[in-house]
Amino acid sequence: MANKCILIIDLQKDFIDSDGNSISRHFGREAFGADPAGYHAARPAYPDWVFEILRDRCGLRRNTATFEIGAGTGIATRRLLELGADPLIAIEPDHRLADFLRETIPDRKLTIVTATFEDAMLDEGRFDLGVSATAFHWLNEDPALTKAAGLLRPGGWWVMVWNIFGDTGRPDPFHESTKILLEGPSSPSEGKGGRPHFALDAEARIAALRRTGTLSWLSWGVLPGGISVTASPAT
């Protein structure tokens, strides 16, 4: 029998954002922990090119002090540890996912902080690398970028990467025929007002980095699976 993943969501009163159409960021941060093992099995891995960039451009190697926002079940966390992140501070607001991380990644280099990124107590100027993998759309972008930049040492790197469902550049008749089954409030990751998906909206992501004035040199890469944005802190 094929494995099945069932995601149980309890529709709390704060499920919908103030706009009436979107899942609230507060709710979304704790919406995926009912079955951590099933959720982990259903999520795709990140392509090797993401970690090649972290190694070759961002200097991820042994003893690279790293923080990760929204570690979830640890799909990116494991690869960061393999490539040398030490220490790695993984921030995860859902206590069920945080417990899953502790149980499945018994690594002395890993410290798990069960808190929102806004509330996490981290030392400023301590880290060489900050990463958020398919999670940053659940945060208030400008203050989160400002805090992330403040945690980095001069010359450190900030990286955002997403896996997205489907290929926006190729018609998918099956998806179009079945999407009515999934109709409902949208995720903050979905584009609003004709904008692209949050992960693919390079213009908006770069504008936020520049607007906060905390990060300087920028580069990004777009593949069918999503967009990776990297930036070093301003000096």
Sequence and secondary structure as in RCSB ss.txt:
>XXXX:A:sequence
MANKCILIIDLQKDFIDSDGNSISRHFGREAFGADPAGYHAARPAYPDWVFEILRDRCGLRRNTATFEIGAGTGI
ATRRLLELGADPLIAIEPDHRLADFLRETIPDRKLTIVTATFEDAMLDEGRFDLGVSATAFHWLNEDPALTKAAG
LLRPGGWWVMVWNIFGDTGRPDPFHESTKILLEGPSSPSEGKGGRPHFALDAEARIAALRRTGTLSWLSWGVLPG
GISVTASPAT
>XXXX:A:secstr
            TTSB TTSSBB HHHHTTSS SSHHHHHHHS    HHHHHHHHHTS   TTEEEEEE  TTSH
HHHHHHHTTEEEEEEE S HHHHHHHHHH   TTEEEE S TTT    TT EEEEEEES GGGS HHHHHHHHHH
HEEEEEEEEEE   SS TTS  HHHHHHGGGG SSB TTS  TT   GGG HHHHHHHHHHHT EEEEEEEEETT
EEEEEEEE  
